[in-house]
Amino acid sequence: MSQTDPSSMSRRQQMVETYKLTKQSDPKIGLILGSIFVVVAAVAGVIFWLLPGEGVFSWIFTIIGALLAGVLAALVVFSRRAQKVMYSRLEGQVGGAYAALTMLRRGWTVTQAVGVEPRSQTLVHRVVGPPGVVLVGEGNSPSKVRSLLASTKRSHARVLSDVPITTVVAGNGEDEVPLPQLTKHVTKLGRQVAGPEITDILNRLKAVDATRGAMPIPKGPVPTSMKGMRGNLRGR
């Protein structure tokens, strides 16, 4: 993935970068989007033209409506194909789960690598939101991922004994959550804490982070945050 942080780009730059990355894995994306735009705009134009009305305003309404329909359809298809490509690029990369978690909407706080086992390139990331605390582990060894998740959960439970702490393993194995489904899985855990409680949790976690210090993230192609491209991948 590009090492430029998407959150530092303008919206136009984000769109261009997303398109470039998508085209690398999906060379026909331009032709596909162009075809969809033409077909949908043509169909929408016919529908709008058949609506009651006449004169110059009818022409304007038809043209604008057809163009908007074509652009919207192309954006929807682009967002889906771009999202598929982005997740495929994250597969197997150190920090891929963190990059996927940055796609969560407002109201969620994601912290990278609150647990690290450098030799096995095992990471645990933390999400704080309506379900409480969610610890997400990733790595090449399922046993080491679960072991690191357990120890990270214990360290958090010392200051969050009254807070729900859920563990999730990101991956494609049994009882693991694939990256494309990770954010959906986390958001479906349900609401167990309210807004003021989330603020209190974050304040209490500062003590955990202070004693933990800076964690040595394993070397490798660690993906940057996808947060800046979130709107583009959702077609907005």
Order of alpha helices (4+ residues) and beta strands (2+ residues): alpha-alpha-alpha-alpha-beta-beta-beta-alpha-beta-alpha-alpha-alpha
